Amino acid sequence: MENPAPGPLTPGRLALATATPDDWRVVTGWAADEGWNPGLRDAESFFAQDPEGFLIGRVDGEPVSAISVVNYGASYAFLGFYLVRPDARGRGHGIATWRAALAHAGDRTVGLDGVPAQQDNYRRSGFEHRHDTMRYVGPAAPSGPVPAHVRPAAEVGHEALLAYDSACYPADRPRFLAAWLSTPGHRAFASVVDGRVTGYGVLRPARDGARVGPLFADTRADADALLDALTAGLDGAGVAIDVPESNAAAVALVAARGMEPTFATARMYTGPVRAFAQDRVFGVTTLELG
């Protein structure tokens, strides 16, 4: 996030343009440097949803700022990757990039996950706090054998998974979900009871260990079983999951596994969002795209 302390002077004016996937590899490096621990292949799914939603700022051809405002349908968008290169901070590049990117959302409600230091700034821009989210990190330690009703997501019809995802999220996101479930290296499982999906989850490799997201489930027992399937065979490697603290069952699940809170954010919105099953959200999909 932009820092008010000025860095070295940079000549020239900020030029903003829609980012390419190659540009975003640079931005993902910035995010990693900030400790956000991005997934290794996140950009492929991010760009599948809204390739026009990624903005990069350059001064004299060198990238200095970035942001994403990804549109989901006609009424919802999500803001992430608000970054300014450390040596270019304090020059107004961040706020210029922010204003240009928000125009992409039009009159949609915009969501974001904001770190504590920036939440007052987001409030001044019209964002209102809805709930806190905490990243929990710990060694992968399955709590028991994986039940028979948990199966690879590829064995479950895509339409059934999309319907479940839509019930747990403020918008339909078919393009994103299709990419997220099929990206090489991503591990996805679903819980199916009596022919009905009762949850699904995805684990992906990240810069540091692995990240789980989403983890959506009807009950804590479903979420536990899915997490066991997702982390099976990781041999104690570190796993991170971003848990909405408004879901007491989700907090209890990660606490029971000995996972430690490490990184706080707050989900904030500029307006109303479609009702969704917040009690089924045991782990958010990503802090960058919601």
C-alpha positions as CSV (number, residue, x, y, z in Angstrom):
1,M,0.0,0.0,0.0
2,E,1.2,3.5,-0.6
3,N,3.4,5.0,2.0
4,P,3.4,8.7,2.8
5,A,7.2,8.8,3.2
6,P,8.7,10.0,-0.1
7,G,11.1,7.7,-1.9
8,P,13.7,8.8,-4.5
9,L,12.5,11.3,-7.1
10,T,11.2,9.8,-10.3
11,P,11.1,12.0,-13.4
12,G,8.3,12.0,-15.8
13,R,4.5,11.6,-15.4
14,L,2.5,8.6,-14.5
15,A,1.0,6.7,-17.5
16,L,-1.8,4.3,-16.7
17,A,-2.7,1.3,-18.9
18,T,-4.5,-2.0,-18.8
19,A,-2.0,-4.6,-17.5
20,T,-1.1,-7.8,-19.3
21,P,-0.4,-11.1,-17.7
22,D,3.3,-10.5,-18.2
23,D,2.9,-7.1,-16.3
24,W,1.1,-9.0,-13.5
25,R,4.0,-11.2,-12.9
26,V,5.9,-8.1,-11.8
27,V,3.0,-7.0,-9.6
28,T,2.8,-10.5,-8.1
29,G,6.4,-10.1,-7.1
30,W,5.6,-6.9,-5.4
31,A,2.8,-8.6,-3.5
32,A,5.2,-11.4,-2.4
33,D,7.6,-8.7,-1.2
34,E,4.8,-7.3,1.0
35,G,4.3,-10.7,2.6
36,W,0.9,-11.4,0.9
37,N,2.1,-14.9,-0.2
38,P,0.3,-15.0,-3.6
39,G,-0.5,-18.3,-5.3
40,L,2.0,-19.4,-7.9
41,R,-0.5,-19.4,-10.8
42,D,-3.2,-17.0,-9.5
43,A,-3.1,-14.6,-12.4
44,E,-4.4,-17.2,-14.9
45,S,-7.7,-17.4,-13.1
46,F,-7.8,-13.7,-12.2
47,F,-7.5,-12.7,-15.8
48,A,-10.0,-15.3,-16.9
49,Q,-12.7,-13.4,-15.0
50,D,-12.1,-9.9,-16.2
51,P,-8.9,-9.2,-18.3
52,E,-9.8,-5.5,-18.4
53,G,-9.8,-5.2,-14.6
54,F,-6.0,-4.9,-14.1
55,L,-4.3,-1.5,-14.2
56,I,-0.6,-0.7,-14.1
57,G,1.1,2.7,-13.8
58,R,4.4,3.5,-15.3
59,V,6.8,6.4,-15.1
60,D,9.3,6.7,-18.0
61,G,8.3,3.1,-19.0
62,E,9.1,1.6,-15.6
63,P,6.2,0.0,-13.6
64,V,5.5,1.9,-10.3
65,S,1.9,1.2,-9.3
66,A,-0.9,-1.3,-9.8
67,I,-4.4,-2.2,-8.8
68,S,-7.2,-4.6,-9.9
69,V,-10.9,-3.9,-10.0
70,V,-12.5,-7.1,-11.3
71,N,-16.1,-7.0,-12.3
72,Y,-18.5,-9.9,-11.5
73,G,-21.7,-9.4,-13.5
74,A,-23.7,-6.2,-13.5
75,S,-23.7,-5.4,-9.8
76,Y,-20.5,-6.4,-8.0
77,A,-16.8,-5.8,-8.3
78,F,-13.8,-6.5,-6.1
79,L,-10.7,-4.4,-5.6
80,G,-7.2,-5.8,-4.8
81,F,-3.5,-5.5,-5.5
82,Y,-3.4,-1.8,-4.5
83,L,0.4,-1.5,-4.6
84,V,3.1,1.1,-5.2
85,R,6.7,0.2,-5.6
86,P,8.5,1.2,-2.4
87,D,10.9,3.6,-4.1
88,A,8.1,5.4,-5.9
89,R,5.8,6.0,-2.9
90,G,4.7,9.4,-1.6
91,R,4.4,10.9,-5.1
92,G,0.6,10.5,-5.6
93,H,0.9,7.5,-8.0
94,G,-1.2,5.4,-5.7
95,I,-4.3,7.6,-5.5
96,A,-4.1,8.4,-9.2
97,T,-4.1,4.7,-10.0
98,W,-6.9,4.1,-7.5
99,R,-9.2,6.7,-9.0
100,A,-8.7,5.5,-12.5
101,A,-9.3,1.8,-11.6
102,L,-12.6,2.5,-9.7
103,A,-14.1,3.9,-12.9
104,H,-13.9,0.4,-14.3
105,A,-16.5,-0.8,-11.7
106,G,-19.1,1.8,-12.9
107,D,-22.0,1.8,-10.4
108,R,-21.3,-1.7,-9.1
109,T,-20.8,-2.2,-5.4
110,V,-17.1,-2.8,-4.8
111,G,-15.6,-5.0,-2.1
112,L,-12.1,-5.3,-0.8
113,D,-10.1,-6.9,2.0
114,G,-8.2,-4.1,3.7
115,V,-5.2,-4.2,6.1
116,P,-5.8,-2.3,9.4
117,A,-3.4,0.5,8.4
118,Q,-5.5,1.4,5.4
119,Q,-9.0,0.9,6.6
120,D,-9.6,4.6,7.6
121,N,-8.5,5.6,4.1
122,Y,-11.0,3.1,2.6
123,R,-13.8,4.5,4.8
124,R,-13.1,8.0,3.4
125,S,-13.5,6.5,0.0
126,G,-17.0,5.1,0.9
127,F,-16.1,1.6,2.0
128,E,-17.9,0.2,5.1
129,H,-16.7,-2.5,7.4
130,R,-18.6,-5.8,7.3
131,H,-16.4,-8.3,9.1
132,D,-12.8,-9.1,10.1
133,T,-10.8,-11.8,8.4
134,M,-7.7,-13.5,9.9
135,R,-5.1,-15.6,8.1
136,Y,-4.3,-18.7,10.0
137,V,-1.1,-20.7,9.2
138,G,0.1,-24.0,10.4
139,P,1.5,-27.4,9.3
140,A,-0.8,-29.6,7.3
141,A,-2.1,-32.1,9.7
142,P,-5.2,-34.1,8.6
143,S,-7.4,-34.9,11.6
144,G,-8.6,-38.3,10.3
145,P,-9.3,-40.4,7.2
146,V,-11.1,-38.8,4.4
147,P,-14.7,-39.9,4.2
148,A,-16.1,-41.6,1.1
149,H,-18.4,-38.7,0.4
150,V,-15.5,-36.4,-0.3
151,R,-14.3,-36.8,-3.8
152,P,-12.2,-34.9,-6.4
153,A,-14.1,-31.9,-7.7
154,A,-13.6,-33.1,-11.3
155,E,-16.0,-36.0,-10.6
156,V,-18.8,-33.6,-9.6
157,G,-20.7,-31.7,-12.3
158,H,-19.5,-28.2,-12.9
159,E,-23.0,-26.7,-12.8
160,A,-23.5,-28.2,-9.3
161,L,-20.3,-26.7,-8.0
162,L,-21.1,-23.3,-9.6
163,A,-24.5,-23.3,-8.0
164,Y,-22.9,-24.0,-4.6
165,D,-20.2,-21.3,-5.1
166,S,-22.9,-18.8,-6.1
167,A,-24.8,-19.5,-2.8
168,C,-21.6,-18.7,-0.9
169,Y,-20.5,-15.6,-2.7
170,P,-22.0,-12.2,-3.5
171,A,-22.0,-12.8,-7.3
172,D,-21.9,-15.6,-9.9
173,R,-18.3,-16.2,-11.2
174,P,-18.4,-19.0,-13.7
175,R,-15.3,-17.9,-15.7
176,F,-13.2,-17.6,-12.6
177,L,-14.4,-20.8,-11.1
178,A,-13.8,-22.8,-14.2
179,A,-10.2,-21.6,-14.3
180,W,-9.6,-21.9,-10.5
181,L,-10.7,-25.5,-10.5
182,S,-8.7,-26.6,-13.5
183,T,-5.4,-24.7,-13.0
184,P,-2.4,-27.2,-13.0
185,G,-1.2,-27.6,-9.4
186,H,-4.6,-26.7,-7.8
187,R,-6.2,-29.4,-5.8
188,A,-10.0,-29.3,-5.5
189,F,-12.4,-31.6,-3.6
190,A,-16.2,-31.6,-3.1
191,S,-18.4,-33.1,-0.4
192,V,-21.4,-34.8,-1.9
193,V,-24.1,-36.3,0.4
194,D,-27.2,-38.1,-1.1
195,G,-26.4,-36.5,-4.5
196,R,-26.2,-33.0,-3.1
197,V,-23.1,-30.8,-2.8
198,T,-22.5,-29.9,0.8
199,G,-19.2,-28.1,0.3
200,Y,-16.0,-27.7,-1.8
201,G,-12.5,-26.4,-1.4
202,V,-9.4,-25.7,-3.3
203,L,-5.7,-25.8,-2.3
204,R,-3.0,-24.1,-4.4
205,P,0.8,-23.8,-4.1
206,A,2.0,-20.4,-3.0
207,R,5.3,-18.6,-2.6
208,D,5.4,-19.9,1.0
209,G,3.7,-23.3,1.4
210,A,0.2,-23.7,0.2
211,R,-3.1,-21.7,0.6
212,V,-6.6,-23.0,0.9
213,G,-9.4,-21.0,-0.7
214,P,-12.2,-21.2,-0.9
215,L,-13.3,-23.6,1.8
216,F,-17.2,-23.5,1.6
217,A,-19.2,-26.1,3.5
218,D,-22.6,-26.7,5.1
219,T,-21.2,-27.7,8.4
220,R,-17.9,-27.8,10.3
221,A,-17.8,-31.6,9.8
222,D,-18.0,-31.0,6.0
223,A,-15.3,-28.4,6.2
224,D,-13.0,-30.6,8.4
225,A,-13.4,-33.5,5.9
226,L,-12.6,-31.3,2.9
227,L,-9.6,-29.8,4.7
228,D,-8.3,-33.3,5.4
229,A,-8.6,-34.2,1.7
230,L,-7.0,-31.0,0.5
231,T,-3.9,-31.3,2.8
232,A,-3.4,-35.1,2.6
233,G,0.1,-36.0,1.6
234,L,1.6,-32.6,2.3
235,D,3.8,-34.1,5.0
236,G,3.6,-31.2,7.4
237,A,4.1,-28.4,4.9
238,G,2.8,-25.0,5.9
239,V,-0.8,-24.2,4.9
240,A,-2.6,-20.8,5.1
241,I,-6.3,-20.1,5.1
242,D,-8.1,-16.7,5.4
243,V,-11.0,-17.2,7.9
244,P,-13.9,-14.8,8.4
245,E,-14.0,-14.2,12.1
246,S,-17.7,-13.8,12.0
247,N,-18.0,-17.5,11.4
248,A,-17.4,-19.0,14.9
249,A,-17.4,-22.6,13.6
250,A,-14.6,-21.7,11.1
251,V,-12.5,-20.1,13.8
252,A,-13.0,-23.2,16.0
253,L,-11.9,-25.5,13.2
254,V,-8.5,-23.9,12.6
255,A,-7.9,-23.4,16.3
256,A,-8.5,-27.1,16.9
257,R,-5.8,-27.9,14.3
258,G,-3.3,-25.7,16.0
259,M,-3.2,-23.1,13.3
260,E,-1.9,-19.6,14.3
261,P,-3.4,-16.2,13.4
262,T,-0.9,-14.2,11.4
263,F,-2.4,-11.5,9.2
264,A,-5.6,-9.5,9.7
265,T,-7.8,-7.8,7.1
266,A,-11.3,-6.5,7.0
267,R,-14.0,-7.1,4.4
268,M,-15.4,-3.8,3.3
269,Y,-18.1,-2.8,0.7
270,T,-19.2,0.4,-0.9
271,G,-22.9,-0.6,-0.8
272,P,-25.3,-3.5,-0.5
273,V,-24.3,-7.0,-1.8
274,R,-26.5,-9.9,-2.8
275,A,-27.3,-12.1,0.2
276,F,-25.1,-15.2,0.5
277,A,-24.6,-18.0,3.0
278,Q,-21.9,-16.5,5.2
279,D,-22.1,-19.3,7.7
280,R,-20.8,-21.6,4.9
281,V,-17.7,-19.6,4.4
282,F,-14.9,-21.3,6.3
283,G,-12.2,-19.8,4.2
284,V,-12.4,-17.0,1.6
285,T,-11.2,-17.6,-1.9
286,T,-8.5,-15.0,-2.1
287,L,-7.9,-11.6,-0.5
288,E,-7.2,-10.2,-4.0
289,L,-10.4,-11.2,-5.8
290,G,-12.8,-11.9,-2.9
